[in-house]
């Protein structure tokens, strides 16, 4: 199952529950008492998802590792490529 299909499945299930609550298919005094919270719950979920996404992105940026050995190896490969191109007649 792809991630997109997982997200669509979860979203569909949550939407079905939310729609049944606001559509009046489920009757309970507690639901009627908290109808405003139920109506704005999609907005709350979007805000919470945004906070989660920002947190994950910032965490991964701040914990990104530098690899000095790989950087040196890449610099060596660049020097070799420039030397090889220079030998083949490329001038810049």
PDB file of N, CA, C and O in Angstrom:
ATOM      1  N   UNK A   1       0.851  -1.169   0.000  1.00  0.00           N
ATOM      2  CA  UNK A   1       0.000   0.000   0.000  1.00  0.00           C
ATOM      3  C   UNK A   1       0.904   1.242   0.000  1.00  0.00           C
ATOM      4  O   UNK A   1       1.814   1.359   0.821  1.00  0.00           O
ATOM      5  N   UNK A   2       0.645   2.138  -0.907  1.00  0.00           N
ATOM      6  CA  UNK A   2       1.455   3.345  -0.976  1.00  0.00           C
ATOM      7  C   UNK A   2       1.029   4.321   0.115  1.00  0.00           C
ATOM      8  O   UNK A   2      -0.056   4.206   0.686  1.00  0.00           O
ATOM      9  N   UNK A   3       1.912   5.292   0.394  1.00  0.00           N
ATOM     10  CA  UNK A   3       1.595   6.294   1.409  1.00  0.00           C
ATOM     11  C   UNK A   3       0.358   7.098   1.022  1.00  0.00           C
ATOM     12  O   UNK A   3      -0.467   7.427   1.874  1.00  0.00           O
ATOM     13  N   UNK A   4       0.235   7.413  -0.267  1.00  0.00           N
ATOM     14  CA  UNK A   4      -0.932   8.170  -0.708  1.00  0.00           C
ATOM     15  C   UNK A   4      -2.213   7.401  -0.414  1.00  0.00           C
ATOM     16  O   UNK A   4      -3.194   7.979   0.054  1.00  0.00           O
ATOM     17  N   UNK A   5      -2.205   6.109  -0.685  1.00  0.00           N
ATOM     18  CA  UNK A   5      -3.392   5.298  -0.434  1.00  0.00           C
ATOM     19  C   UNK A   5      -3.682   5.208   1.066  1.00  0.00           C
ATOM     20  O   UNK A   5      -4.843   5.191   1.473  1.00  0.00           O
ATOM     21  N   UNK A   6      -2.645   5.151   1.876  1.00  0.00           N
ATOM     22  CA  UNK A   6      -2.853   5.144   3.327  1.00  0.00           C
ATOM     23  C   UNK A   6      -3.493   6.447   3.788  1.00  0.00           C
ATOM     24  O   UNK A   6      -4.442   6.427   4.571  1.00  0.00           O
ATOM     25  N   UNK A   7      -2.979   7.582   3.309  1.00  0.00           N
ATOM     26  CA  UNK A   7      -3.530   8.878   3.703  1.00  0.00           C
ATOM     27  C   UNK A   7      -4.973   9.033   3.226  1.00  0.00           C
ATOM     28  O   UNK A   7      -5.821   9.541   3.960  1.00  0.00           O
ATOM     29  N   UNK A   8      -5.249   8.596   2.002  1.00  0.00           N
ATOM     30  CA  UNK A   8      -6.616   8.699   1.478  1.00  0.00           C
ATOM     31  C   UNK A   8      -7.561   7.818   2.292  1.00  0.00           C
ATOM     32  O   UNK A   8      -8.692   8.218   2.568  1.00  0.00           O
ATOM     33  N   UNK A   9      -7.114   6.636   2.676  1.00  0.00           N
ATOM     34  CA  UNK A   9      -7.955   5.739   3.478  1.00  0.00           C
ATOM     35  C   UNK A   9      -8.272   6.345   4.841  1.00  0.00           C
ATOM     36  O   UNK A   9      -9.421   6.327   5.282  1.00  0.00           O
ATOM     37  N   UNK A  10      -7.263   6.875   5.499  1.00  0.00           N
ATOM     38  CA  UNK A  10      -7.481   7.487   6.814  1.00  0.00           C
ATOM     39  C   UNK A  10      -8.379   8.717   6.689  1.00  0.00           C
ATOM     40  O   UNK A  10      -9.294   8.906   7.491  1.00  0.00           O
ATOM     41  N   UNK A  11      -8.115   9.552   5.680  1.00  0.00           N
ATOM     42  CA  UNK A  11      -8.938  10.738   5.472  1.00  0.00           C
ATOM     43  C   UNK A  11     -10.387  10.357   5.194  1.00  0.00           C
ATOM     44  O   UNK A  11     -11.304  10.996   5.708  1.00  0.00           O
ATOM     45  N   UNK A  12     -10.601   9.322   4.384  1.00  0.00           N
ATOM     46  CA  UNK A  12     -11.959   8.883   4.068  1.00  0.00           C
ATOM     47  C   UNK A  12     -12.691   8.382   5.303  1.00  0.00           C
ATOM     48  O   UNK A  12     -13.868   8.686   5.499  1.00  0.00           O
ATOM     49  N   UNK A  13     -11.999   7.617   6.133  1.00  0.00           N
ATOM     50  CA  UNK A  13     -12.622   7.107   7.355  1.00  0.00           C
ATOM     51  C   UNK A  13     -12.979   8.252   8.301  1.00  0.00           C
ATOM     52  O   UNK A  13     -14.072   8.278   8.866  1.00  0.00           O
ATOM     53  N   UNK A  14     -12.059   9.193   8.471  1.00  0.00           N
ATOM     54  CA  UNK A  14     -12.343  10.341   9.343  1.00  0.00           C
ATOM     55  C   UNK A  14     -13.476  11.200   8.784  1.00  0.00           C
ATOM     56  O   UNK A  14     -14.323  11.681   9.537  1.00  0.00           O
ATOM     57  N   UNK A  15     -13.492  11.393   7.466  1.00  0.00           N
ATOM     58  CA  UNK A  15     -14.565  12.169   6.854  1.00  0.00           C
ATOM     59  C   UNK A  15     -15.914  11.484   7.031  1.00  0.00           C
ATOM     60  O   UNK A  15     -16.920  12.151   7.274  1.00  0.00           O
ATOM     61  N   UNK A  16     -15.945  10.163   6.912  1.00  0.00           N
ATOM     62  CA  UNK A  16     -17.198   9.424   7.073  1.00  0.00           C
ATOM     63  C   UNK A  16     -17.736   9.566   8.493  1.00  0.00           C
ATOM     64  O   UNK A  16     -18.937   9.753   8.688  1.00  0.00           O
ATOM     65  N   UNK A  17     -16.863   9.479   9.468  1.00  0.00           N
ATOM     66  CA  UNK A  17     -17.293   9.648  10.866  1.00  0.00           C
ATOM     67  C   UNK A  17     -17.778  11.076  11.102  1.00  0.00           C
ATOM     68  O   UNK A  17     -18.823  11.289  11.716  1.00  0.00           O
ATOM     69  N   UNK A  18     -17.013  12.054  10.610  1.00  0.00           N
ATOM     70  CA  UNK A  18     -17.376  13.458  10.795  1.00  0.00           C
ATOM     71  C   UNK A  18     -18.712  13.763  10.120  1.00  0.00           C
ATOM     72  O   UNK A  18     -19.558  14.445  10.698  1.00  0.00           O
ATOM     73  N   UNK A  19     -18.905  13.263   8.906  1.00  0.00           N
ATOM     74  CA  UNK A  19     -20.142  13.523   8.181  1.00  0.00           C
ATOM     75  C   UNK A  19     -21.346  12.867   8.864  1.00  0.00           C
ATOM     76  O   UNK A  19     -22.438  13.434   8.881  1.00  0.00           O
ATOM     77  N   UNK A  20     -21.144  11.682   9.420  1.00  0.00           N
ATOM     78  CA  UNK A  20     -22.255  11.025  10.118  1.00  0.00           C
ATOM     79  C   UNK A  20     -22.629  11.790  11.384  1.00  0.00           C
ATOM     80  O   UNK A  20     -23.795  11.803  11.780  1.00  0.00           O
ATOM     81  N   UNK A  21     -21.647  12.426  12.019  1.00  0.00           N
ATOM     82  CA  UNK A  21     -21.939  13.213  13.217  1.00  0.00           C
ATOM     83  C   UNK A  21     -22.676  14.504  12.881  1.00  0.00           C
ATOM     84  O   UNK A  21     -23.647  14.850  13.553  1.00  0.00           O
ATOM     85  N   UNK A  22     -22.229  15.224  11.848  1.00  0.00           N
ATOM     86  CA  UNK A  22     -22.909  16.486  11.539  1.00  0.00           C
ATOM     87  C   UNK A  22     -24.187  16.270  10.750  1.00  0.00           C
ATOM     88  O   UNK A  22     -25.052  17.146  10.727  1.00  0.00           O
ATOM     89  N   UNK A  23     -24.323  15.130  10.109  1.00  0.00           N
ATOM     90  CA  UNK A  23     -25.522  14.844   9.331  1.00  0.00           C
ATOM     91  C   UNK A  23     -26.694  14.382  10.181  1.00  0.00           C
ATOM     92  O   UNK A  23     -27.813  14.259   9.684  1.00  0.00           O
ATOM     93  N   UNK A  24     -26.448  14.129  11.444  1.00  0.00           N
ATOM     94  CA  UNK A  24     -27.529  13.708  12.322  1.00  0.00           C
ATOM     95  C   UNK A  24     -27.824  12.225  12.277  1.00  0.00           C
ATOM     96  O   UNK A  24     -28.877  11.791  12.746  1.00  0.00           O
ATOM     97  N   UNK A  25     -26.922  11.442  11.724  1.00  0.00           N
ATOM     98  CA  UNK A  25     -27.142  10.000  11.651  1.00  0.00           C
ATOM     99  C   UNK A  25     -26.906   9.326  13.006  1.00  0.00           C
ATOM    100  O   UNK A  25     -27.411   8.233  13.259  1.00  0.00           O
ATOM    101  N   UNK A  26     -26.146   9.980  13.860  1.00  0.00           N
ATOM    102  CA  UNK A  26     -25.887   9.462  15.199  1.00  0.00           C
ATOM    103  C   UNK A  26     -26.502  10.430  16.194  1.00  0.00           C
ATOM    104  O   UNK A  26     -26.150  11.609  16.215  1.00  0.00           O
ATOM    105  N   UNK A  27     -27.412   9.942  17.014  1.00  0.00           N
ATOM    106  CA  UNK A  27     -28.086  10.792  17.989  1.00  0.00           C
ATOM    107  C   UNK A  27     -27.580  10.472  19.390  1.00  0.00           C
ATOM    108  O   UNK A  27     -27.643   9.332  19.851  1.00  0.00           O
ATOM    109  N   UNK A  28     -27.080  11.503  20.047  1.00  0.00           N
ATOM    110  CA  UNK A  28     -26.619  11.367  21.417  1.00  0.00           C
ATOM    111  C   UNK A  28     -26.574  12.759  22.020  1.00  0.00           C
ATOM    112  O   UNK A  28     -26.184  13.706  21.336  1.00  0.00           O
ATOM    113  N   UNK A  29     -26.964  12.914  23.284  1.00  0.00           N
ATOM    114  CA  UNK A  29     -26.952  14.255  23.885  1.00  0.00           C
ATOM    115  C   UNK A  29     -25.552  14.876  23.930  1.00  0.00           C
ATOM    116  O   UNK A  29     -25.417  16.094  23.813  1.00  0.00           O
ATOM    117  N   UNK A  30     -24.525  14.068  24.095  1.00  0.00           N
ATOM    118  CA  UNK A  30     -23.162  14.579  24.148  1.00  0.00           C
ATOM    119  C   UNK A  30     -22.723  15.141  22.792  1.00  0.00           C
ATOM    120  O   UNK A  30     -21.980  16.121  22.727  1.00  0.00           O
ATOM    121  N   UNK A  31     -23.188  14.512  21.717  1.00  0.00           N
ATOM    122  CA  UNK A  31     -22.863  14.995  20.376  1.00  0.00           C
ATOM    123  C   UNK A  31     -23.541  16.335  20.122  1.00  0.00           C
ATOM    124  O   UNK A  31     -22.929  17.254  19.578  1.00  0.00           O
ATOM    125  N   UNK A  32     -24.807  16.444  20.517  1.00  0.00           N
ATOM    126  CA  UNK A  32     -25.539  17.697  20.321  1.00  0.00           C
ATOM    127  C   UNK A  32     -24.954  18.819  21.172  1.00  0.00           C
ATOM    128  O   UNK A  32     -24.988  19.985  20.777  1.00  0.00           O
ATOM    129  N   UNK A  33     -24.425  18.473  22.321  1.00  0.00           N
ATOM    130  CA  UNK A  33     -23.833  19.476  23.207  1.00  0.00           C
ATOM    131  C   UNK A  33     -22.531  20.024  22.623  1.00  0.00           C
ATOM    132  O   UNK A  33     -22.230  21.203  22.807  1.00  0.00           O
ATOM    133  N   UNK A  34     -21.757  19.201  21.927  1.00  0.00           N
ATOM    134  CA  UNK A  34     -20.451  19.588  21.391  1.00  0.00           C
ATOM    135  C   UNK A  34     -20.465  19.765  19.877  1.00  0.00           C
ATOM    136  O   UNK A  34     -19.454  19.520  19.219  1.00  0.00           O
ATOM    137  N   UNK A  35     -21.593  20.188  19.317  1.00  0.00           N
ATOM    138  CA  UNK A  35     -21.711  20.297  17.866  1.00  0.00           C
ATOM    139  C   UNK A  35     -20.759  21.347  17.283  1.00  0.00           C
ATOM    140  O   UNK A  35     -20.240  21.145  16.185  1.00  0.00           O
ATOM    141  N   UNK A  36     -20.514  22.453  17.978  1.00  0.00           N
ATOM    142  CA  UNK A  36     -19.601  23.462  17.432  1.00  0.00           C
ATOM    143  C   UNK A  36     -18.172  22.909  17.346  1.00  0.00           C
ATOM    144  O   UNK A  36     -17.457  23.183  16.382  1.00  0.00           O
ATOM    145  N   UNK A  37     -17.766  22.146  18.335  1.00  0.00           N
ATOM    146  CA  UNK A  37     -16.448  21.522  18.294  1.00  0.00           C
ATOM    147  C   UNK A  37     -16.353  20.514  17.147  1.00  0.00           C
ATOM    148  O   UNK A  37     -15.322  20.424  16.481  1.00  0.00           O
ATOM    149  N   UNK A  38     -17.417  19.767  16.921  1.00  0.00           N
ATOM    150  CA  UNK A  38     -17.447  18.795  15.827  1.00  0.00           C
ATOM    151  C   UNK A  38     -17.389  19.506  14.482  1.00  0.00           C
ATOM    152  O   UNK A  38     -16.741  19.022  13.554  1.00  0.00           O
ATOM    153  N   UNK A  39     -18.057  20.647  14.366  1.00  0.00           N
ATOM    154  CA  UNK A  39     -18.066  21.378  13.107  1.00  0.00           C
ATOM    155  C   UNK A  39     -16.695  21.961  12.761  1.00  0.00           C
ATOM    156  O   UNK A  39     -16.316  21.991  11.591  1.00  0.00           O
ATOM    157  N   UNK A  40     -15.951  22.424  13.767  1.00  0.00           N
ATOM    158  CA  UNK A  40     -14.644  23.023  13.477  1.00  0.00           C
ATOM    159  C   UNK A  40     -13.494  22.022  13.600  1.00  0.00           C
ATOM    160  O   UNK A  40     -12.336  22.398  13.419  1.00  0.00           O
ATOM    161  N   UNK A  41     -13.787  20.775  13.899  1.00  0.00           N
ATOM    162  CA  UNK A  41     -12.726  19.782  14.048  1.00  0.00           C
ATOM    163  C   UNK A  41     -11.856  19.600  12.798  1.00  0.00           C
ATOM    164  O   UNK A  41     -10.658  19.366  12.952  1.00  0.00           O
ATOM    165  N   UNK A  42     -12.387  19.694  11.560  1.00  0.00           N
ATOM    166  CA  UNK A  42     -11.472  19.604  10.406  1.00  0.00           C
ATOM    167  C   UNK A  42     -10.426  20.725  10.401  1.00  0.00           C
ATOM    168  O   UNK A  42      -9.271  20.491  10.046  1.00  0.00           O
ATOM    169  N   UNK A  43     -10.818  21.914  10.786  1.00  0.00           N
ATOM    170  CA  UNK A  43      -9.877  23.025  10.862  1.00  0.00           C
ATOM    171  C   UNK A  43      -8.816  22.761  11.927  1.00  0.00           C
ATOM    172  O   UNK A  43      -7.639  23.057  11.724  1.00  0.00           O
ATOM    173  N   UNK A  44      -9.230  22.214  13.043  1.00  0.00           N
ATOM    174  CA  UNK A  44      -8.289  21.875  14.113  1.00  0.00           C
ATOM    175  C   UNK A  44      -7.305  20.808  13.636  1.00  0.00           C
ATOM    176  O   UNK A  44      -6.112  20.899  13.924  1.00  0.00           O
ATOM    177  N   UNK A  45      -7.791  19.799  12.911  1.00  0.00           N
ATOM    178  CA  UNK A  45      -6.912  18.751  12.397  1.00  0.00           C
ATOM    179  C   UNK A  45      -5.913  19.301  11.382  1.00  0.00           C
ATOM    180  O   UNK A  45      -4.758  18.874  11.364  1.00  0.00           O
ATOM    181  N   UNK A  46      -6.338  20.240  10.540  1.00  0.00           N
ATOM    182  CA  UNK A  46      -5.419  20.837   9.563  1.00  0.00           C
ATOM    183  C   UNK A  46      -4.320  21.620  10.287  1.00  0.00           C
ATOM    184  O   UNK A  46      -3.149  21.541   9.915  1.00  0.00           O
ATOM    185  N   UNK A  47      -4.698  22.370  11.313  1.00  0.00           N
ATOM    186  CA  UNK A  47      -3.714  23.134  12.082  1.00  0.00           C
ATOM    187  C   UNK A  47      -2.741  22.187  12.786  1.00  0.00           C
ATOM    188  O   UNK A  47      -1.534  22.424  12.770  1.00  0.00           O
ATOM    189  N   UNK A  48      -3.243  21.135  13.394  1.00  0.00           N
ATOM    190  CA  UNK A  48      -2.372  20.173  14.067  1.00  0.00           C
ATOM    191  C   UNK A  48      -1.442  19.465  13.087  1.00  0.00           C
ATOM    192  O   UNK A  48      -0.274  19.230  13.398  1.00  0.00           O
ATOM    193  N   UNK A  49      -1.952  19.124  11.905  1.00  0.00           N
ATOM    194  CA  UNK A  49      -1.104  18.491  10.893  1.00  0.00           C
ATOM    195  C   UNK A  49      -0.011  19.451  10.435  1.00  0.00           C
ATOM    196  O   UNK A  49       1.128  19.035  10.225  1.00  0.00           O
ATOM    197  N   UNK A  50      -0.343  20.723  10.279  1.00  0.00           N
ATOM    198  CA  UNK A  50       0.656  21.718   9.910  1.00  0.00           C
ATOM    199  C   UNK A  50       1.742  21.844  10.956  1.00  0.00           C
ATOM    200  O   UNK A  50       2.923  21.922  10.619  1.00  0.00           O
ATOM    201  N   UNK A  51       1.361  21.864  12.213  1.00  0.00           N
ATOM    202  CA  UNK A  51       2.345  21.927  13.299  1.00  0.00           C
ATOM    203  C   UNK A  51       3.235  20.686  13.306  1.00  0.00           C
ATOM    204  O   UNK A  51       4.443  20.781  13.520  1.00  0.00           O
ATOM    205  N   UNK A  52       2.638  19.542  13.075  1.00  0.00           N
ATOM    206  CA  UNK A  52       3.410  18.296  13.007  1.00  0.00           C
ATOM    207  C   UNK A  52       4.409  18.345  11.850  1.00  0.00           C
ATOM    208  O   UNK A  52       5.573  17.979  12.014  1.00  0.00           O
ATOM    209  N   UNK A  53       3.950  18.799  10.680  1.00  0.00           N
ATOM    210  CA  UNK A  53       4.822  18.856   9.508  1.00  0.00           C
ATOM    211  C   UNK A  53       5.984  19.814   9.738  1.00  0.00           C
ATOM    212  O   UNK A  53       7.126  19.498   9.401  1.00  0.00           O
ATOM    213  N   UNK A  54       5.703  20.970  10.304  1.00  0.00           N
ATOM    214  CA  UNK A  54       6.769  21.937  10.579  1.00  0.00           C
ATOM    215  C   UNK A  54       7.757  21.364  11.583  1.00  0.00           C
ATOM    216  O   UNK A  54       8.966  21.532  11.427  1.00  0.00           O
ATOM    217  N   UNK A  55       7.259  20.696  12.602  1.00  0.00           N
ATOM    218  CA  UNK A  55       8.130  20.103  13.611  1.00  0.00           C
ATOM    219  C   UNK A  55       9.041  19.041  13.001  1.00  0.00           C
ATOM    220  O   UNK A  55      10.237  19.011  13.287  1.00  0.00           O
ATOM    221  N   UNK A  56       8.488  18.179  12.170  1.00  0.00           N
ATOM    222  CA  UNK A  56       9.280  17.117  11.552  1.00  0.00           C
ATOM    223  C   UNK A  56      10.334  17.706  10.625  1.00  0.00           C
ATOM    224  O   UNK A  56      11.486  17.274  10.646  1.00  0.00           O
ATOM    225  N   UNK A  57       9.951  18.691   9.809  1.00  0.00           N
ATOM    226  CA  UNK A  57      10.911  19.296   8.886  1.00  0.00           C
ATOM    227  C   UNK A  57      12.032  19.984   9.657  1.00  0.00           C
ATOM    228  O   UNK A  57      13.205  19.802   9.329  1.00  0.00           O
ATOM    229  N   UNK A  58      11.694  20.760  10.664  1.00  0.00           N
ATOM    230  CA  UNK A  58      12.719  21.450  11.443  1.00  0.00           C
ATOM    231  C   UNK A  58      13.623  20.469  12.179  1.00  0.00           C
ATOM    232  O   UNK A  58      14.836  20.673  12.240  1.00  0.00           O
ATOM    233  N   UNK A  59      13.051  19.411  12.734  1.00  0.00           N
ATOM    234  CA  UNK A  59      13.863  18.410  13.425  1.00  0.00           C
ATOM    235  C   UNK A  59      14.866  17.773  12.469  1.00  0.00           C
ATOM    236  O   UNK A  59      16.038  17.603  12.806  1.00  0.00           O
ATOM    237  N   UNK A  60      14.395  17.426  11.276  1.00  0.00           N
ATOM    238  CA  UNK A  60      15.296  16.777  10.316  1.00  0.00           C
ATOM    239  C   UNK A  60      16.352  17.735   9.792  1.00  0.00           C
ATOM    240  O   UNK A  60      17.464  17.311   9.475  1.00  0.00           O
ATOM    241  N   UNK A  61      16.026  19.020   9.694  1.00  0.00           N
ATOM    242  CA  UNK A  61      17.029  19.994   9.264  1.00  0.00           C
ATOM    243  C   UNK A  61      18.085  20.182  10.344  1.00  0.00           C
ATOM    244  O   UNK A  61      19.278  20.230  10.048  1.00  0.00           O
ATOM    245  N   UNK A  62      17.652  20.288  11.592  1.00  0.00           N
ATOM    246  CA  UNK A  62      18.598  20.534  12.675  1.00  0.00           C
ATOM    247  C   UNK A  62      19.463  19.322  13.001  1.00  0.00           C
ATOM    248  O   UNK A  62      20.565  19.479  13.525  1.00  0.00           O
ATOM    249  N   UNK A  63      18.985  18.120  12.701  1.00  0.00           N
ATOM    250  CA  UNK A  63      19.757  16.919  13.006  1.00  0.00           C
ATOM    251  C   UNK A  63      20.438  16.343  11.767  1.00  0.00           C
ATOM    252  O   UNK A  63      20.881  15.195  11.783  1.00  0.00           O
ATOM    253  N   UNK A  64      20.527  17.129  10.695  1.00  0.00           N
ATOM    254  CA  UNK A  64      21.174  16.676   9.469  1.00  0.00           C
ATOM    255  C   UNK A  64      22.667  16.538   9.720  1.00  0.00           C
ATOM    256  O   UNK A  64      23.310  17.462  10.219  1.00  0.00           O
ATOM    257  N   UNK A  65      23.207  15.393   9.376  1.00  0.00           N
ATOM    258  CA  UNK A  65      24.623  15.120   9.635  1.00  0.00           C
ATOM    259  C   UNK A  65      25.485  15.561   8.466  1.00  0.00           C
ATOM    260  O   UNK A  65      25.115  15.387   7.305  1.00  0.00           O
ATOM    261  N   UNK A  66      26.635  16.131   8.783  1.00  0.00           N
ATOM    262  CA  UNK A  66      27.640  16.436   7.775  1.00  0.00           C
ATOM    263  C   UNK A  66      28.613  15.274   7.720  1.00  0.00           C
ATOM    264  O   UNK A  66      29.007  14.726   8.749  1.00  0.00           O
ATOM    265  N   UNK A  67      28.989  14.912   6.522  1.00  0.00           N
ATOM    266  CA  UNK A  67      29.932  13.808   6.360  1.00  0.00           C
ATOM    267  C   UNK A  67      31.188  14.376   5.716  1.00  0.00           C
ATOM    268  O   UNK A  67      31.236  14.582   4.503  1.00  0.00           O
ATOM    269  N   UNK A  68      32.186  14.622   6.521  1.00  0.00           N
ATOM    270  CA  UNK A  68      33.425  15.231   6.047  1.00  0.00           C
ATOM    271  C   UNK A  68      34.149  14.333   5.050  1.00  0.00           C
ATOM    272  O   UNK A  68      34.710  14.829   4.073  1.00  0.00           O
ATOM    273  N   UNK A  69      34.146  13.035   5.277  1.00  0.00           N
ATOM    274  CA  UNK A  69      34.832  12.106   4.368  1.00  0.00           C
ATOM    275  C   UNK A  69      34.183  12.133   2.983  1.00  0.00           C
ATOM    276  O   UNK A  69      34.877  12.134   1.966  1.00  0.00           O
ATOM    277  N   UNK A  70      32.855  12.154   2.949  1.00  0.00           N
ATOM    278  CA  UNK A  70      32.158  12.193   1.664  1.00  0.00           C
ATOM    279  C   UNK A  70      32.409  13.520   0.955  1.00  0.00           C
ATOM    280  O   UNK A  70      32.532  13.549  -0.270  1.00  0.00           O
ATOM    281  N   UNK A  71      32.487  14.609   1.700  1.00  0.00           N
ATOM    282  CA  UNK A  71      32.761  15.913   1.095  1.00  0.00           C
ATOM    283  C   UNK A  71      34.149  15.940   0.470  1.00  0.00           C
ATOM    284  O   UNK A  71      34.319  16.451  -0.637  1.00  0.00           O
ATOM    285  N   UNK A  72      35.145  15.393   1.168  1.00  0.00           N
ATOM    286  CA  UNK A  72      36.504  15.343   0.615  1.00  0.00           C
ATOM    287  C   UNK A  72      36.552  14.459  -0.626  1.00  0.00           C
ATOM    288  O   UNK A  72      37.204  14.802  -1.612  1.00  0.00           O
ATOM    289  N   UNK A  73      35.866  13.326  -0.578  1.00  0.00           N
ATOM    290  CA  UNK A  73      35.835  12.426  -1.724  1.00  0.00           C
ATOM    291  C   UNK A  73      35.190  13.106  -2.934  1.00  0.00           C
ATOM    292  O   UNK A  73      35.660  12.953  -4.062  1.00  0.00           O
ATOM    293  N   UNK A  74      34.122  13.848  -2.696  1.00  0.00           N
ATOM    294  CA  UNK A  74      33.457  14.559  -3.781  1.00  0.00           C
ATOM    295  C   UNK A  74      34.363  15.641  -4.371  1.00  0.00           C
ATOM    296  O   UNK A  74      34.402  15.820  -5.588  1.00  0.00           O
ATOM    297  N   UNK A  75      35.088  16.358  -3.517  1.00  0.00           N
ATOM    298  CA  UNK A  75      36.035  17.364  -4.008  1.00  0.00           C
ATOM    299  C   UNK A  75      37.123  16.724  -4.869  1.00  0.00           C
ATOM    300  O   UNK A  75      37.513  17.287  -5.892  1.00  0.00           O
ATOM    301  N   UNK A  76      37.611  15.566  -4.468  1.00  0.00           N
ATOM    302  CA  UNK A  76      38.616  14.848  -5.255  1.00  0.00           C
ATOM    303  C   UNK A  76      38.049  14.434  -6.614  1.00  0.00           C
ATOM    304  O   UNK A  76      38.730  14.555  -7.633  1.00  0.00           O
ATOM    305  N   UNK A  77      36.824  13.955  -6.633  1.00  0.00           N
ATOM    306  CA  UNK A  77      36.195  13.553  -7.891  1.00  0.00           C
ATOM    307  C   UNK A  77      36.002  14.757  -8.806  1.00  0.00           C
ATOM    308  O   UNK A  77      36.149  14.636 -10.022  1.00  0.00           O
ATOM    309  N   UNK A  78      35.678  15.909  -8.240  1.00  0.00           N
ATOM    310  CA  UNK A  78      35.525  17.128  -9.043  1.00  0.00           C
ATOM    311  C   UNK A  78      36.864  17.520  -9.655  1.00  0.00           C
ATOM    312  O   UNK A  78      36.932  17.877 -10.831  1.00  0.00           O
ATOM    313  N   UNK A  79      37.919  17.454  -8.868  1.00  0.00           N
ATOM    314  CA  UNK A  79      39.253  17.774  -9.393  1.00  0.00           C
ATOM    315  C   UNK A  79      39.649  16.821 -10.510  1.00  0.00           C
ATOM    316  O   UNK A  79      40.198  17.247 -11.526  1.00  0.00           O
ATOM    317  N   UNK A  80      39.370  15.521 -10.326  1.00  0.00           N
ATOM    318  CA  UNK A  80      39.685  14.535 -11.359  1.00  0.00           C
ATOM    319  C   UNK A  80      38.884  14.791 -12.632  1.00  0.00           C
ATOM    320  O   UNK A  80      39.415  14.671 -13.736  1.00  0.00           O
ATOM    321  N   UNK A  81      37.614  15.141 -12.480  1.00  0.00           N
ATOM    322  CA  UNK A  81      36.779  15.408 -13.652  1.00  0.00           C
ATOM    323  C   UNK A  81      37.271  16.645 -14.396  1.00  0.00           C
ATOM    324  O   UNK A  81      37.312  16.649 -15.626  1.00  0.00           O
ATOM    325  N   UNK A  82      37.647  17.700 -13.661  1.00  0.00           N
ATOM    326  CA  UNK A  82      38.178  18.899 -14.307  1.00  0.00           C
ATOM    327  C   UNK A  82      39.475  18.582 -15.057  1.00  0.00           C
ATOM    328  O   UNK A  82      39.683  19.045 -16.178  1.00  0.00           O
ATOM    329  N   UNK A  83      40.334  17.795 -14.427  1.00  0.00           N
ATOM    330  CA  UNK A  83      41.600  17.413 -15.055  1.00  0.00           C
ATOM    331  C   UNK A  83      41.345  16.600 -16.321  1.00  0.00           C
ATOM    332  O   UNK A  83      41.983  16.823 -17.350  1.00  0.00           O
ATOM    333  N   UNK A  84      40.411  15.659 -16.238  1.00  0.00           N
ATOM    334  CA  UNK A  84      40.081  14.821 -17.380  1.00  0.00           C
ATOM    335  C   UNK A  84      39.504  15.658 -18.521  1.00  0.00           C
ATOM    336  O   UNK A  84      39.872  15.457 -19.678  1.00  0.00           O
ATOM    337  N   UNK A  85      38.613  16.586 -18.212  1.00  0.00           N
ATOM    338  CA  UNK A  85      38.028  17.437 -19.239  1.00  0.00           C
ATOM    339  C   UNK A  85      39.082  18.362 -19.850  1.00  0.00           C
ATOM    340  O   UNK A  85      39.058  18.634 -21.050  1.00  0.00           O
ATOM    341  N   UNK A  86      40.002  18.840 -19.020  1.00  0.00           N
ATOM    342  CA  UNK A  86      41.073  19.706 -19.519  1.00  0.00           C
ATOM    343  C   UNK A  86      41.974  18.934 -20.486  1.00  0.00           C
ATOM    344  O   UNK A  86      42.406  19.476 -21.504  1.00  0.00           O
ATOM    345  N   UNK A  87      42.257  17.663 -20.164  1.00  0.00           N
ATOM    346  CA  UNK A  87      43.083  16.823 -21.044  1.00  0.00           C
ATOM    347  C   UNK A  87      42.382  16.528 -22.368  1.00  0.00           C
ATOM    348  O   UNK A  87      43.038  16.338 -23.392  1.00  0.00           O
ATOM    349  N   UNK A  88      41.073  16.490 -22.346  1.00  0.00           N
ATOM    350  CA  UNK A  88      40.304  16.195 -23.577  1.00  0.00           C
ATOM    351  C   UNK A  88      40.082  17.448 -24.405  1.00  0.00           C
ATOM    352  O   UNK A  88      39.469  17.380 -25.470  1.00  0.00           O
ATOM    353  N   UNK A  89      40.571  18.594 -23.935  1.00  0.00           N
ATOM    354  CA  UNK A  89      40.507  19.797 -24.769  1.00  0.00           C
ATOM    355  C   UNK A  89      39.430  20.793 -24.392  1.00  0.00           C
ATOM    356  O   UNK A  89      39.238  21.772 -25.113  1.00  0.00           O
ATOM    357  N   UNK A  90      38.730  20.590 -23.312  1.00  0.00           N
ATOM    358  CA  UNK A  90      37.690  21.544 -22.903  1.00  0.00           C
ATOM    359  C   UNK A  90      38.361  22.692 -22.163  1.00  0.00           C
ATOM    360  O   UNK A  90      39.057  22.488 -21.168  1.00  0.00           O
ATOM    361  N   UNK A  91      38.143  23.889 -22.660  1.00  0.00           N
ATOM    362  CA  UNK A  91      38.713  25.080 -22.021  1.00  0.00           C
ATOM    363  C   UNK A  91      37.588  25.978 -21.560  1.00  0.00           C
ATOM    364  O   UNK A  91      36.607  26.167 -22.279  1.00  0.00           O
ATOM    365  N   UNK A  92      37.719  26.535 -20.363  1.00  0.00           N
ATOM    366  CA  UNK A  92      36.707  27.454 -19.862  1.00  0.00           C
ATOM    367  C   UNK A  92      37.327  28.656 -19.222  1.00  0.00           C
ATOM    368  O   UNK A  92      36.615  29.537 -18.743  1.00  0.00           O
TER     369      UNK A  92
END
